[in-house]
Amino acid sequence: MIRKVIGFYYSPIGGSRLLTEKLARDLAEKLNEACPEKVGFDCYDLEDERTCDLELNEEHVAIIGTPVYMGKIPLPAAKALSKIKGDDVMTLVSVSYGGRSYGNALFELQRYAEEAGFKVIGAAAFMLFCKTLLSERKFKAPAIDEDSIVRFETAASGKIARLAGCEVEGLKIKPAPVEAPGHMPVHLVSRYSPGAAAAAQRLCERLSMKRRQSEWFL
């Protein structure tokens, strides 16, 4: 039985945190419809050292969210994720990007999550971008692809409810593998300067006129 949805995020400017919190909150609400007891949710910053002490179990569902930097996930996020014990909990991974391209980031995040022991059953890349006020150099609230998020949440909650409603290992069945597109990238700029990688990503988003739609895989 699922009792709690736990979100993990790496979010230097706040957008991925808002997205992860929304996914965790909405997923908990949708799972409430299929669970006899109320499903709660919590979210944690991957950079918080206390996150490493969390104990996950079969009553949890995890959501892991990061931004995209030049088609990759930020290295600090990957390093922080490696310190958490996934304990084979059902997990959704998501990356947020400005609409230009998420490159290999989703594939990369899935692999790092699986290496940490999470059982990835869904992956999504959502358009999320902050509108900058050039005069004040401040960020407004990010614009989010609400329609894609709702469709993903509905499909993901249905899959989780089906898997949680049976003894998966006892019946010798496993969920179909998730196949996010891409390959493991090589980090160059971001290996030495995550700040430079973030700045380069923001510049590319501002210069690009062509946007790519959100995508998800279950």
Summary of the structure (lengths in Angstrom):
residues: 218
radius of gyration: 16.9
end to end distance: 20.5
largest distance: 60.8
contacts: 718
relative contact order: 0.18
helix: 36%
strand: 23%
